[in-house]
């Protein structure tokens, strides 16, 4: 008997008929003799509706407001878990719904983007041993002082992988509206290929760089705890893509995929005094606000000043601008330039570790399409560039072809 965690996203549970379809998928695993835990998102569109209601009443800037915000937006998953439990019961399956706090999913107190600290899964394990299917509301947890928290957008993926790790599940299946992980977004590149297997590290880079199939924290957790994760479709009975250790990927590739993100803002602080510790001073106000800084470029002038350019998530732009404006006197910059119309394009592959010339190919390909590179960032297995947002799709298509990723006719 295997322990299987199944996670269903918002489109998979978008209405009552789709919830009935999910119940059929769950029943298939139960009939195979497996113990099953199901983690669900809110019905598609519901979280946005709840966020809109909350924002219409409060700017959501104080800690107390954010606590109530989490209480409101976590309710979407509660509804879905109850409905799916009812659908399973109607199919003759023993099932019960669970909220995050009921399964002991404890988080930090960073409301709106909390991190999981611990899962006390004893009650959940006992329920499974009694033959029940556990249907858990994803995306949510509880603090030490019993306040409801949410894990940030895409947090149900993280809930599912964390629960799989806590109960030592044999596999965590992430059901979504796509049938696996592709070399790039098939909506932009129709010749994109589905990958049978992908290494945790490659998927981590792709997720961090804009690929929306899996939430980055869920991939981090899967890699840390060696949880085998499968991505597959709720709407097509076809094999999916499996996240595994690098050694299990039989098909060796130089480049695995091309990712893009329009969720970027470029900020440049001009005429900052070039002195030791200046970078730490600039980024301190952003760290206090839990704003992630990504690509960084420093241009030093002959007059002893520097221009500091960096990127942040677009959603954090207003908060970042406000924090930097308040710190202007202490930071000593002359002007702040903010550009929201940029995109990050990245190529990822473990083959970069042992092959030269892959970066040059990227730069040459973009030059041939007259696409100007604003910022460059690299790691051991990825190269990222920042370009004007209008060139996003052209850049992705050109690079996908240049690296030989197009599916054969």
Secondary structure, DSSP 8 states (H G I E B T S, - for coil): --EEEEEE-TTTTSSHHHHHHHHHHHHHHHHTT-EEEEEE---TTHHHHHHHHHHHH----SHHHHHHHHHHHTHHHHHHHHHHHHHHHHTT--EEEE-TTTTTEEE-S-TTS--EEEE--HHHHHHHHTT-EEEEETTEEE-TT--EEE--TTHHHHHHHHHHHHTT-SEEEEEESSSSEESS-TTT-TT--EESEEEHHHHHHHHHTT--SS-HHHHHHHHHHT--EEEEESS--S--EEEE-GGG--S--S--EEEEEEEEEEEEEEEEE--TTHHHHHHHHHHHTT--EEEEEEEE-TTSEEEEEEEEEGGGHHHHHHHHHHTHHHH--S-EEEEEEEEEEEEE-GGGGT-SSHHHHHHHHHHHTT----EEEEETTEEEEEEEGGGHHHHHHHHHHHTT-S---
